């Protein structure tokens, strides 16, 4: 058990993550990290400060 990582058998399923936090608690940092880990866009209320449109 744990020798090899498990691989999903159904490629049609997608991962959705909801990360909620109060302002000034690292939500922007978490957004940037999740974008790198998930290799895709992440919605964030402060995205307009990054020059992005969500």
TIMI-2910 file (N, C-alpha, C, CB; in pm, 1 decimal, decimal comma, always signed):
<rs>
+----------+----------+----------+----------+----------+----------+----------+----------+----------+----------+----------+----------+------+
!      n_x !      n_y !      n_z !     ca_x !     ca_y !     ca_z !      c_x !      c_y !      c_z !     cb_x !     cb_y !     cb_z ! resn !
+----------+----------+----------+----------+----------+----------+----------+----------+----------+----------+----------+----------+------+
!    +84,3 !   -117,9 !     +0,0 !     +0,0 !     +0,0 !     +0,0 !    +88,6 !   +124,1 !     +0,0 !    -95,8 !     -0,1 !   +121,8 !  Unk !
!    +66,5 !   +212,7 !    -97,0 !   +142,4 !   +335,6 !   -104,0 !   +271,0 !   +324,9 !   -183,2 !   +173,0 !   +381,4 !    +31,8 !  Unk !
!   +298,8 !   +208,3 !   -243,3 !   +421,3 !   +193,5 !   -320,5 !   +418,4 !   +278,3 !   -447,0 !   +443,5 !    +47,7 !   -356,2 !  Unk !
!   +302,6 !   +285,8 !   -511,0 !   +287,2 !   +366,7 !   -631,6 !   +164,4 !   +455,1 !   -617,2 !   +275,9 !   +277,3 !   -757,9 !  Unk !
!   +169,9 !   +576,5 !   -673,6 !    +52,2 !   +663,9 !   -665,4 !    -64,0 !   +605,5 !   -744,1 !    +85,5 !   +804,6 !   -717,3 !  Unk !
!   -183,8 !   +623,4 !   -692,0 !   -302,1 !   +574,7 !   -763,0 !   -327,4 !   +661,6 !   -884,9 !   -426,2 !   +573,5 !   -670,4 !  Unk !
!   -385,3 !   +602,1 !   -987,0 !   -416,1 !   +673,8 !  -1110,1 !   -565,9 !   +669,0 !  -1132,3 !   -339,9 !   +613,4 !  -1231,5 !  Unk !
!   -626,1 !   +783,2 !  -1166,6 !   -770,6 !   +784,5 !  -1189,6 !   -807,3 !   +695,2 !  -1307,4 !   -820,0 !   +927,9 !  -1214,5 !  Unk !
!   -918,7 !   +625,8 !  -1293,9 !   -963,1 !   +537,3 !  -1401,8 !  -1061,3 !   +606,1 !  -1494,9 !  -1026,5 !   +412,2 !  -1344,4 !  Unk !
!  -1122,7 !   +714,4 !  -1450,6 !  -1220,6 !   +786,2 !  -1531,8 !  -1166,8 !   +925,7 !  -1563,3 !  -1358,1 !   +795,1 !  -1458,9 !  Unk !
!  -1118,6 !   +945,3 !  -1686,2 !  -1059,9 !  +1073,9 !  -1725,0 !  -1162,6 !  +1184,8 !  -1741,4 !   -983,9 !  +1058,1 !  -1853,0 !  Unk !
!  -1291,7 !  +1151,4 !  -1744,0 !  -1393,9 !  +1254,3 !  -1764,6 !  -1421,7 !  +1335,0 !  -1637,8 !  -1522,5 !  +1190,2 !  -1813,5 !  Unk !
!  -1378,7 !  +1286,2 !  -1523,9 !  -1401,3 !  +1358,3 !  -1398,5 !  -1298,7 !  +1469,8 !  -1384,3 !  -1394,1 !  +1262,1 !  -1277,3 !  Unk !
!  -1344,0 !  +1583,9 !  -1334,8 !  -1253,9 !  +1696,3 !  -1312,2 !  -1252,9 !  +1732,1 !  -1164,4 !  -1295,4 !  +1818,3 !  -1397,4 !  Unk !
!  -1148,4 !  +1798,1 !  -1124,4 !  -1132,5 !  +1838,5 !   -985,2 !  -1178,5 !  +1982,4 !   -968,4 !   -985,9 !  +1822,5 !   -939,4 !  Unk !
!  -1262,5 !  +2006,2 !   -869,6 !  -1307,3 !  +2140,8 !   -835,4 !  -1267,6 !  +2166,4 !   -690,4 !  -1462,9 !  +2157,7 !   -856,4 !  Unk !
!  -1203,1 !  +2278,8 !   -666,5 !  -1157,2 !  +2313,8 !   -532,3 !  -1217,8 !  +2447,5 !   -493,9 !  -1001,8 !  +2319,0 !   -525,0 !  Unk !
!  -1272,5 !  +2454,7 !   -372,8 !  -1323,0 !  +2581,3 !   -319,9 !  -1238,6 !  +2614,7 !   -197,5 !  -1477,3 !  +2573,2 !   -284,0 !  Unk !
!  -1167,1 !  +2723,8 !   -205,1 !  -1083,5 !  +2769,5 !    -94,6 !  -1137,7 !  +2904,9 !    -50,9 !   -931,3 !  +2778,5 !   -135,9 !  Unk !
!  -1197,1 !  +2908,5 !    +66,3 !  -1263,8 !  +3029,6 !   +113,7 !  -1188,9 !  +3083,3 !   +235,2 !  -1413,2 !  +3001,6 !   +148,7 !  Unk !
!  -1171,2 !  +3214,5 !   +238,5 !  -1105,4 !  +3274,3 !   +353,7 !  -1138,9 !  +3421,3 !   +364,7 !   -955,0 !  +3255,6 !   +345,2 !  Unk !
!  -1120,1 !  +3475,1 !   +482,7 !  -1138,9 !  +3618,1 !   +503,8 !  -1027,4 !  +3694,2 !   +433,1 !  -1141,7 !  +3652,2 !   +655,4 !  Unk !
!  -1051,3 !  +3820,6 !   +405,3 !   -946,5 !  +3900,5 !   +342,0 !   -825,3 !  +3910,1 !   +434,8 !   -999,3 !  +4042,1 !   +306,6 !  Unk !
!   -709,8 !  +3929,0 !   +373,0 !   -581,8 !  +3940,8 !   +444,3 !   -540,8 !  +3811,8 !   +514,7 !   -589,8 !  +4052,6 !   +545,8 !  Unk !
!   -584,0 !  +3696,8 !   +463,7 !   -546,3 !  +3568,9 !   +525,3 !   -470,3 !  +3479,8 !   +427,8 !   -670,5 !  +3495,8 !   +575,9 !  Unk !
!   -412,5 !  +3538,2 !   +321,7 !   -333,3 !  +3459,6 !   +228,0 !   -411,7 !  +3402,4 !   +112,0 !   -267,8 !  +3349,5 !   +299,9 !  Unk !
!   -532,3 !  +3455,0 !    +86,6 !   -612,2 !  +3398,9 !    -22,3 !   -549,6 !  +3425,1 !   -158,6 !   -752,5 !  +3456,0 !    -18,7 !  Unk !
!   -483,6 !  +3538,6 !   -177,1 !   -418,7 !  +3566,2 !   -305,8 !   -300,5 !  +3471,6 !   -326,9 !   -371,4 !  +3713,6 !   -312,8 !  Unk !
!   -222,0 !  +3449,8 !   -222,6 !   -110,9 !  +3355,0 !   -232,0 !   -162,5 !  +3215,4 !   -262,8 !    -29,3 !  +3353,7 !   -101,7 !  Unk !
!   -270,5 !  +3176,5 !   -196,7 !   -329,5 !  +3045,1 !   -221,0 !   -378,6 !  +3034,0 !   -364,7 !   -444,9 !  +3019,0 !   -123,3 !  Unk !
!   -435,0 !  +3142,7 !   -418,4 !   -481,4 !  +3143,7 !   -557,0 !   -365,7 !  +3117,3 !   -652,5 !   -548,5 !  +3277,7 !   -590,6 !  Unk !
!   -254,5 !  +3184,7 !   -631,9 !   -138,6 !  +3167,4 !   -719,1 !    -82,1 !  +3025,9 !   -710,4 !    -30,4 !  +3268,7 !   -683,4 !  Unk !
!    -78,9 !  +2970,1 !   -590,6 !    -30,2 !  +2833,3 !   -572,2 !   -123,1 !  +2733,5 !   -640,9 !    -17,9 !  +2800,0 !   -422,3 !  Unk !
!   -254,0 !  +2749,7 !   -622,4 !   -348,8 !  +2657,5 !   -684,7 !   -342,7 !  +2664,7 !   -836,7 !   -490,2 !  +2687,3 !   -637,2 !  Unk !
!   -320,5 !  +2783,9 !   -892,1 !   -307,3 !  +2795,5 !  -1037,5 !   -188,3 !  +2714,8 !  -1088,1 !   -292,3 !  +2942,7 !  -1078,4 !  Unk !
!    -79,5 !  +2715,0 !  -1013,5 !    +37,3 !  +2636,5 !  -1054,2 !    +11,3 !  +2487,4 !  -1037,4 !   +160,9 !  +2677,9 !   -973,0 !  Unk !
!    -44,8 !  +2447,9 !   -923,7 !    -67,8 !  +2306,1 !   -897,3 !   -172,3 !  +2245,3 !   -989,9 !   -110,3 !  +2286,8 !   -754,0 !  Unk !
!   -279,9 !  +2319,5 !  -1014,6 !   -389,8 !  +2267,2 !  -1095,8 !   -371,9 !  +2297,9 !  -1243,8 !   -521,4 !  +2324,2 !  -1047,7 !  Unk !
!   -270,6 !  +2377,3 !  -1277,7 !   -240,2 !  +2413,4 !  -1416,1 !   -362,1 !  +2470,4 !  -1487,5 !   -188,0 !  +2292,3 !  -1491,8 !  Unk !
!   -425,2 !  +2568,0 !  -1422,1 !   -542,2 !  +2631,2 !  -1481,4 !   -582,0 !  +2754,9 !  -1404,8 !   -658,0 !  +2534,3 !  -1486,7 !  Unk !
!   -681,5 !  +2825,0 !  -1455,5 !   -725,0 !  +2948,7 !  -1390,2 !   -797,0 !  +2922,5 !  -1258,2 !   -815,9 !  +3027,0 !  -1483,1 !  Unk !
!   -781,7 !  +3015,2 !  -1166,1 !   -849,1 !  +3010,3 !  -1036,8 !   -917,1 !  +3145,0 !  -1016,2 !   -748,6 !  +2977,9 !   -919,6 !  Unk !
!  -1043,6 !  +3143,6 !   -977,6 !  -1116,7 !  +3267,7 !   -954,0 !  -1077,8 !  +3325,2 !   -818,1 !  -1269,7 !  +3243,9 !   -961,5 !  Unk !
!  -1058,0 !  +3456,5 !   -812,8 !  -1024,4 !  +3523,4 !   -688,0 !  -1081,3 !  +3664,0 !   -692,9 !   -870,4 !  +3525,8 !   -664,1 !  Unk !
!  -1134,2 !  +3710,3 !   -583,6 !  -1193,7 !  +3843,1 !   -579,0 !  -1094,9 !  +3954,7 !   -605,9 !  -1257,1 !  +3864,9 !   -446,8 !  Unk !
!   -966,2 !  +3931,7 !   -580,8 !   -865,4 !  +4034,3 !   -603,5 !   -795,8 !  +4023,2 !   -737,6 !   -764,1 !  +4028,9 !   -495,8 !  Unk !
!   -849,6 !  +3943,9 !   -828,7 !   -784,7 !  +3923,9 !   -958,9 !   -768,3 !  +4052,4 !  -1037,6 !   -863,4 !  +3825,6 !  -1040,7 !  Unk !
!   -855,5 !  +4149,2 !  -1016,0 !   -843,6 !  +4274,9 !  -1089,7 !   -713,8 !  +4346,9 !  -1055,1 !   -963,3 !  +4365,6 !  -1060,0 !  Unk !
!   -658,0 !  +4321,2 !   -937,0 !   -531,7 !  +4383,8 !   -899,5 !   -413,6 !  +4321,0 !   -973,0 !   -510,7 !  +4373,3 !   -749,2 !  Unk !
!   -432,9 !  +4200,4 !  -1023,8 !   -328,2 !  +4132,7 !  -1099,6 !   -336,2 !  +4164,8 !  -1248,2 !   -337,3 !  +3982,6 !  -1078,7 !  Unk !
!   -435,8 !  +4245,3 !  -1285,8 !   -452,4 !  +4279,7 !  -1425,7 !   -519,8 !  +4170,2 !  -1505,6 !   -320,2 !  +4311,3 !  -1486,1 !  Unk !
!   -597,9 !  +4086,5 !  -1438,5 !   -666,1 !  +3974,9 !  -1503,6 !   -815,3 !  +3995,1 !  -1494,5 !   -625,8 !  +3840,5 !  -1440,5 !  Unk !
!   -884,8 !  +3931,7 !  -1586,0 !  -1031,1 !  +3931,7 !  -1581,3 !  -1077,9 !  +3788,5 !  -1563,3 !  -1092,8 !  +3995,0 !  -1710,3 !  Unk !
!  -1150,8 !  +3760,4 !  -1456,1 !  -1205,6 !  +3625,7 !  -1432,4 !  -1348,1 !  +3619,2 !  -1478,0 !  -1196,3 !  +3587,0 !  -1284,5 !  Unk !
+----------+----------+----------+----------+----------+----------+----------+----------+----------+----------+----------+----------+------+
</rs>
